[in-house]
Every structure is written in structure tokens, then in C-alpha cells.
Amino acid sequence: MTFNHGLTVLPNVPLWHEETGLRTALYCDIDADVAIVGGGYTGLWTAYYLLKADPTLNVVIIEREHVGYGASGRNGGWASAIFPLSLQHVAKSSSTRPRSRFSRP
């Protein structure tokens, strides 16, 4: 197996990110029916469904960095082999059936 050093120096942006140039900062008042602060999953889906329900809405998304900058762009989920509760705690608060999913045979 060969080691690709290039993979260890990737930028802290998603692989799908493509530079489009910086937009100018918002220094003036703007009119909007709905202003959404944050261009992550929640903000984008909110805008999507608002416009799907009423395409005449003037929806503005305000994002400090770029769309998908935070956890939304880097897969905000995490996986760990360490369950944050002891098996004893799980055993007290559930039946044997769900608990068995968290222990190895």
C-alpha cells in the first residue's frame, strides 16, 4: 500500500467546494420577507421549503463565511466505538434486547 502525503494536507473545506470569489459584505439595508441567518443545512433547507411553498417570497440567507462552512460542510456527524454511557446504565434504563446492540457477543 502506498501513502499519499497529499491527503494529509487537504484544506479545511469540503471536497465539493469550488471557489466563486468573495461577495461583498452587507453594508446597507435590504428588504426581505424572510431573513435566515446561517448557510448550513438548517438555513438552506428552511429557504428551500419556504420557496417551495411560496416562490414569490423574497428569502435572504446571511452567512458569515461561505455556504456549508461549518459542520454542515464537513459532515457534522461523528462516529465512535466508545458509547457515552456504561453498559450498567443502559441495562438499568432499558430491556435486554436494546442493550444487546451495544455489547459484543
C-alpha positions as CSV (number, residue, x, y, z in Angstrom):
1,M,0.0,0.0,0.0
2,T,1.4,3.4,-0.9
3,F,0.9,6.5,1.3
4,N,-0.5,9.7,-0.4
5,H,1.0,12.6,1.6
6,G,-1.3,14.9,-0.3
7,L,-4.3,13.6,1.6
8,T,-2.8,14.8,4.9
9,V,-2.6,18.4,3.8
10,L,-6.1,18.9,2.4
11,P,-7.7,22.3,3.1
12,N,-10.3,22.6,5.8
13,V,-13.2,22.8,3.2
14,P,-15.4,20.1,1.7
15,L,-14.1,18.3,-1.4
16,W,-17.1,19.6,-3.3
17,H,-16.2,23.3,-2.5
18,E,-15.4,25.4,-5.5
19,E,-14.2,29.0,-5.2
20,T,-16.6,31.5,-6.7
21,G,-15.0,34.7,-5.4
22,L,-15.9,36.6,-2.3
23,R,-19.1,38.5,-2.1
24,T,-19.0,42.0,-0.7
25,A,-20.1,42.5,2.9
26,L,-23.6,43.7,3.5
27,Y,-23.3,47.4,4.5
28,C,-26.8,48.5,3.6
29,D,-30.4,47.7,4.4
30,I,-32.1,45.1,2.3
31,D,-35.8,44.1,2.1
32,A,-36.7,40.5,2.7
33,D,-39.9,38.6,3.6
34,V,-37.7,36.1,5.5
35,A,-34.1,36.6,6.6
36,I,-32.2,33.4,7.5
37,V,-29.0,33.6,9.5
38,G,-26.7,30.8,8.6
39,G,-26.0,28.9,5.4
40,G,-25.8,25.4,6.9
41,Y,-28.2,22.5,6.5
42,T,-30.9,24.1,8.6
43,G,-30.7,27.5,6.9
44,L,-30.6,26.1,3.4
45,W,-33.4,23.6,3.9
46,T,-35.5,26.3,5.5
47,A,-35.0,28.6,2.5
48,Y,-35.7,25.7,0.1
49,Y,-39.0,24.7,1.7
50,L,-40.2,28.3,2.2
51,L,-39.6,29.0,-1.5
52,K,-41.1,25.6,-2.5
53,A,-44.3,26.6,-0.5
54,D,-44.3,30.2,-1.9
55,P,-42.0,31.0,-4.8
56,T,-42.9,34.7,-4.5
57,L,-41.2,35.1,-1.1
58,N,-38.0,37.2,-1.0
59,V,-35.8,35.0,1.1
60,V,-32.3,36.2,2.1
61,I,-29.6,33.9,3.6
62,I,-26.9,35.7,5.6
63,E,-23.7,33.7,6.1
64,R,-20.5,35.0,7.7
65,E,-18.2,32.6,5.8
66,H,-19.5,30.6,2.9
67,V,-22.4,28.2,2.5
68,G,-21.6,24.9,4.2
69,Y,-18.6,26.4,6.1
70,G,-19.1,24.8,9.5
71,A,-20.1,21.3,10.4
72,S,-22.7,21.2,7.6
73,G,-19.9,21.2,5.0
74,R,-17.7,18.7,6.8
75,N,-20.3,16.1,7.9
76,G,-21.2,17.3,11.4
77,G,-21.8,13.8,12.5
78,W,-19.3,11.7,14.3
79,A,-18.8,8.0,15.0
80,S,-17.1,6.5,18.0
81,A,-16.5,3.0,19.3
82,I,-16.9,4.4,22.8
83,F,-20.6,4.5,23.8
84,P,-21.0,7.6,26.2
85,L,-22.9,5.5,28.8
86,S,-21.8,2.5,30.8
87,L,-23.5,-0.8,30.0
88,Q,-24.7,-0.9,33.6
89,H,-26.6,2.4,33.0
90,V,-28.0,1.1,29.7
91,A,-29.1,-2.1,31.5
92,K,-30.9,-0.1,34.2
93,S,-32.8,2.1,31.8
94,S,-33.7,-0.4,29.1
95,S,-34.6,-4.0,28.4
96,T,-32.0,-6.7,27.4
97,R,-32.9,-6.5,23.8
98,P,-31.8,-2.9,23.1
99,R,-28.8,-3.3,25.4
100,S,-27.5,-6.2,23.4
101,R,-26.9,-3.9,20.4
102,F,-24.2,-2.1,22.4
103,S,-22.2,-5.1,23.6
104,R,-20.1,-7.5,21.7
105,P,-21.1,-11.2,21.6
